[in-house]
Amino acid sequence: NTAARKKRSKKADGPVWNREDHAPFRTGIVRQQGHSRAPSRREGASSAAPAQNRKFNTHETSLTQIVHNCRVEWTLPPQLPWPQFLRLLRHPSPPKDWLEAAAELPDVQRRPALLRWIAQHRKASMHLRAGLLPSLSIKALCDISGDASAHPQARTMANERLLARWGVITTGERRVLALHAPRPLWASIWRVRDQRILESFLQNPKLGHEPLQALIQAPLGAPQAEALTQSRWREIIPVAHQVLWAMDQTFRGPDCSLVLGHAAPWIKALPMEERLLASTRIAHPPLRKMTRAWALPETDPEG
């Protein structure tokens, strides 16, 4: 009975990774021959396995059965084929120290896409995560920040790293970051006086019209006005109303870098009845007069 209890307690502890010995557990999954090549730099943990290995990922159900209902071979390349290693990076419960050993592989250290999956893993230690995040690219940090499956601590640390880098990166890197930036960085990006960066930010797929309206406030600078005019947001009526309101407040302020011509595209983007409604909310006399004049069909320049 004592021996049986010891065996049961030993099984309950789960698999343990021994970094001194890479010999695999030989139960559960049958190892595939070949495919020992390391993935390219553009391949990540989500890359599909080759056609020869498709019996491992025919569909999600079969993959789940393999991972959760079988004992997994917790070893590392080159002993473990790369397609199987990439799948194990997504396993929810790797053995202790396995992620640390995987991060030390030279082939993994040369590939930020793989380091990203290790850094955001929910079982990664804080020490490992803090050591990997500074080496990741801006795009990888943005991916971690926007991935709901990532550990909350990893997402928070990724946002902090992006905010810290914002003040020291080049203009080209800022344009890349603006296109993929998570929400905590939007206010910092919107204050930049570079039209090219703002135009890239306005193409961010995560940006909606309501968050953009919250950013459009007085005083509105000329770079922001020019970038908005060139963007897809000019056709959105609530955004057009918000831009005209911000311009009205800016015209009445002490530090105004705008001219009436900046408001013309936004007035023309509104239907006739919306132009009349906008004119009732404008206090700056020249802007109100121009908006009200274009609200009348007989005086509309396009009419």
Buried (B, 14 or more C-beta within 10 A) or exposed (E): EEEEEEEEEEEEEEBEBBEEEBEBEEEEBEEBEEBBEBBEEEBBBEBEBBEEBEEBBEEEEEBEEBBEEEEBBBBBBBEBBBBBBBBBBBBEEBBBBBBBBBBEBEBBEEBBBBBBBBBBBEBBEEEBBEBBBEEBBBBBBBBBBBBEEBBEBBBBBBBBBBEEBBEEBEEEBBBBBBBBBBEBBBEBBBEBEBBBBBBBBBEBEEBEEEEBBEBBBBBBBBBBBBBBBEBEBBEBEEBBBBBBBBBBBBBBEEEBBBEBEBBBBBBBBBEEEBBBBBBEEBEBEEBBEBBBBBBEEEEBEEE
